[in-house]
Amino acid sequence: MSTTLTNKTPWYKSPWPWFLMAFPAIAVIAGIATFVIAFKTEDSLVSDDYYKEGQEINQRLARDDKARELGLSAQLMVSDDSRAVRVLLNRPVEGALYLKVIHPTIAGHDQQLKLVAQGPTMYAVQLDKPLPSHRWQLEVGDESGQWRLKSEEALQGGAVLSLQPH
């Protein structure tokens, strides 16, 4: 006569099936998370028209040369709460000025702000919200696009930055 011992515990009370199902479950969750991130994130680093961008680079270089020819430089001062910016030029210029604050990787964070004259060489702008303190590309130029001053710096409250033609 043969006797067999049978295990009467159900499968779901054993740890091994759960261990074996954990890896595929984690892979499915990671795949869904990757899809959500890819769907919600903008592909701002991808360019559609390289030729047009090459022409724009040449125009930008001409604007730098014009600022150098005019002998322009500026100091950019950020308020302690990072909500106000002042620009002090080394000599007076004609026309309205703008300040571009460009995020190095996310185009959605870029801002173009019109500077308000507070004197012959002093300009200011009030920001809607404070700028996060990380590296930004800063550009001050005239409204007609003849010249520009540029710098790439980390913006922090109370910072004083120098802008030069490149």
Contacts in CASP RR format, 6 or more apart in sequence:
PFRMAT RR
TARGET T0000
AUTHOR 0000-0000-0000
METHOD contacts of the structure
MODEL  1
MSTTLTNKTPWYKSPWPWFLMAFPAIAVIAGIATFVIAFKTEDSLVSDDY
YKEGQEINQRLARDDKARELGLSAQLMVSDDSRAVRVLLNRPVEGALYLK
VIHPTIAGHDQQLKLVAQGPTMYAVQLDKPLPSHRWQLEVGDESGQWRLK
SEEALQGGAVLSLQPH
11 17 0 8 1.000
12 18 0 8 1.000
42 106 0 8 1.000
42 107 0 8 1.000
42 108 0 8 1.000
44 105 0 8 1.000
44 106 0 8 1.000
44 107 0 8 1.000
44 108 0 8 1.000
45 105 0 8 1.000
47 53 0 8 1.000
60 148 0 8 1.000
63 141 0 8 1.000
63 145 0 8 1.000
63 146 0 8 1.000
63 147 0 8 1.000
63 148 0 8 1.000
64 147 0 8 1.000
64 148 0 8 1.000
64 150 0 8 1.000
64 165 0 8 1.000
64 166 0 8 1.000
65 165 0 8 1.000
66 146 0 8 1.000
66 147 0 8 1.000
67 141 0 8 1.000
67 147 0 8 1.000
67 148 0 8 1.000
67 149 0 8 1.000
67 165 0 8 1.000
68 165 0 8 1.000
70 91 0 8 1.000
70 93 0 8 1.000
70 147 0 8 1.000
71 90 0 8 1.000
71 91 0 8 1.000
71 165 0 8 1.000
72 89 0 8 1.000
72 90 0 8 1.000
72 91 0 8 1.000
72 93 0 8 1.000
72 147 0 8 1.000
72 149 0 8 1.000
72 165 0 8 1.000
73 89 0 8 1.000
73 90 0 8 1.000
73 149 0 8 1.000
73 162 0 8 1.000
73 163 0 8 1.000
73 164 0 8 1.000
73 165 0 8 1.000
74 87 0 8 1.000
74 88 0 8 1.000
74 89 0 8 1.000
74 90 0 8 1.000
74 140 0 8 1.000
74 149 0 8 1.000
74 162 0 8 1.000
74 163 0 8 1.000
75 87 0 8 1.000
75 88 0 8 1.000
75 160 0 8 1.000
75 161 0 8 1.000
75 162 0 8 1.000
75 163 0 8 1.000
76 85 0 8 1.000
76 86 0 8 1.000
76 87 0 8 1.000
76 99 0 8 1.000
76 138 0 8 1.000
76 140 0 8 1.000
76 151 0 8 1.000
76 160 0 8 1.000
76 161 0 8 1.000
76 162 0 8 1.000
76 163 0 8 1.000
77 85 0 8 1.000
77 86 0 8 1.000
77 87 0 8 1.000
77 88 0 8 1.000
77 158 0 8 1.000
77 159 0 8 1.000
77 160 0 8 1.000
77 161 0 8 1.000
78 84 0 8 1.000
78 85 0 8 1.000
78 131 0 8 1.000
78 155 0 8 1.000
78 156 0 8 1.000
78 157 0 8 1.000
78 158 0 8 1.000
78 159 0 8 1.000
78 160 0 8 1.000
78 161 0 8 1.000
79 85 0 8 1.000
79 86 0 8 1.000
79 157 0 8 1.000
79 158 0 8 1.000
80 157 0 8 1.000
80 158 0 8 1.000
81 130 0 8 1.000
81 157 0 8 1.000
82 127 0 8 1.000
82 130 0 8 1.000
82 131 0 8 1.000
82 133 0 8 1.000
82 155 0 8 1.000
82 156 0 8 1.000
82 157 0 8 1.000
82 158 0 8 1.000
83 126 0 8 1.000
83 127 0 8 1.000
83 129 0 8 1.000
83 130 0 8 1.000
84 124 0 8 1.000
84 125 0 8 1.000
84 126 0 8 1.000
84 127 0 8 1.000
85 99 0 8 1.000
85 113 0 8 1.000
85 124 0 8 1.000
85 125 0 8 1.000
85 127 0 8 1.000
86 118 0 8 1.000
86 122 0 8 1.000
86 123 0 8 1.000
86 124 0 8 1.000
87 97 0 8 1.000
87 99 0 8 1.000
87 115 0 8 1.000
87 122 0 8 1.000
87 123 0 8 1.000
87 124 0 8 1.000
87 140 0 8 1.000
87 163 0 8 1.000
88 121 0 8 1.000
88 122 0 8 1.000
88 123 0 8 1.000
89 121 0 8 1.000
89 122 0 8 1.000
89 123 0 8 1.000
90 121 0 8 1.000
91 121 0 8 1.000
92 120 0 8 1.000
92 121 0 8 1.000
93 142 0 8 1.000
94 142 0 8 1.000
95 142 0 8 1.000
95 143 0 8 1.000
95 144 0 8 1.000
96 114 0 8 1.000
96 115 0 8 1.000
96 117 0 8 1.000
96 142 0 8 1.000
96 143 0 8 1.000
97 114 0 8 1.000
97 115 0 8 1.000
97 117 0 8 1.000
97 123 0 8 1.000
97 140 0 8 1.000
97 141 0 8 1.000
97 142 0 8 1.000
97 143 0 8 1.000
98 112 0 8 1.000
98 113 0 8 1.000
98 114 0 8 1.000
98 115 0 8 1.000
98 140 0 8 1.000
98 141 0 8 1.000
98 142 0 8 1.000
98 143 0 8 1.000
99 112 0 8 1.000
99 113 0 8 1.000
99 115 0 8 1.000
99 125 0 8 1.000
99 138 0 8 1.000
99 139 0 8 1.000
99 140 0 8 1.000
99 141 0 8 1.000
100 110 0 8 1.000
100 111 0 8 1.000
100 112 0 8 1.000
100 113 0 8 1.000
100 137 0 8 1.000
100 138 0 8 1.000
100 139 0 8 1.000
100 140 0 8 1.000
101 110 0 8 1.000
101 111 0 8 1.000
101 112 0 8 1.000
101 113 0 8 1.000
101 131 0 8 1.000
101 136 0 8 1.000
101 137 0 8 1.000
101 138 0 8 1.000
101 155 0 8 1.000
102 110 0 8 1.000
102 136 0 8 1.000
102 137 0 8 1.000
102 138 0 8 1.000
102 139 0 8 1.000
103 109 0 8 1.000
103 110 0 8 1.000
103 136 0 8 1.000
103 137 0 8 1.000
104 135 0 8 1.000
104 136 0 8 1.000
104 137 0 8 1.000
104 152 0 8 1.000
111 127 0 8 1.000
113 125 0 8 1.000
113 127 0 8 1.000
114 125 0 8 1.000
115 123 0 8 1.000
115 124 0 8 1.000
115 125 0 8 1.000
115 140 0 8 1.000
116 123 0 8 1.000
116 124 0 8 1.000
116 125 0 8 1.000
117 123 0 8 1.000
118 124 0 8 1.000
131 155 0 8 1.000
132 155 0 8 1.000
133 154 0 8 1.000
133 155 0 8 1.000
133 156 0 8 1.000
133 157 0 8 1.000
134 154 0 8 1.000
134 155 0 8 1.000
135 152 0 8 1.000
135 153 0 8 1.000
135 154 0 8 1.000
136 152 0 8 1.000
136 153 0 8 1.000
136 154 0 8 1.000
136 155 0 8 1.000
137 150 0 8 1.000
137 151 0 8 1.000
137 152 0 8 1.000
138 150 0 8 1.000
138 151 0 8 1.000
138 152 0 8 1.000
138 153 0 8 1.000
138 155 0 8 1.000
138 161 0 8 1.000
138 163 0 8 1.000
139 148 0 8 1.000
139 149 0 8 1.000
139 150 0 8 1.000
140 148 0 8 1.000
140 149 0 8 1.000
140 150 0 8 1.000
140 163 0 8 1.000
141 147 0 8 1.000
141 148 0 8 1.000
141 149 0 8 1.000
142 148 0 8 1.000
147 165 0 8 1.000
148 165 0 8 1.000
149 163 0 8 1.000
149 164 0 8 1.000
149 165 0 8 1.000
150 163 0 8 1.000
150 164 0 8 1.000
150 165 0 8 1.000
150 166 0 8 1.000
151 161 0 8 1.000
151 162 0 8 1.000
151 163 0 8 1.000
151 164 0 8 1.000
153 159 0 8 1.000
153 161 0 8 1.000
155 161 0 8 1.000
END
